[in-house]
Amino acid sequence: MIRSRLYYASIAVCGAVLGLTGLSSVVSGSTALVPVLLSIGGLGMIAGVVYDVFVSADPIETVPDDRVVWFTVAMAVVGVVAWIWYVVG
């Protein structure tokens, strides 16, 4: 149970980082292809997590191996640190 929560939360965090990065560029006036695709992809990741957790029959069945879960958690942490560095720097 904890493993599935970690997995889905880390995917949602990665989607939020991508979506916020893209949306901040779009809102600032830079409507290039990359920021638009980042925001669409990030929102799609969040929508996929919401679908898997609340709509699918058993979200625990779709959680991969432990190594993949911990890699996803680690990359979510790296993504948050990189996003903070992007915003501050």
Sequence and secondary structure as in RCSB ss.txt:
>XXXX:A:sequence
MIRSRLYYASIAVCGAVLGLTGLSSVVSGSTALVPVLLSIGGLGMIAGVVYDVFVSADPIETVPDDRVVWFTVAM
AVVGVVAWIWYVVG
>XXXX:A:secstr
 HHHHHHHHHHHHHHHHHHHHHHHHHHTT   HHHHHHHHHHHHHHHHHHIIIIISS GGGG   HHHHHHHHHH
HHHHHHHHHHHHH 
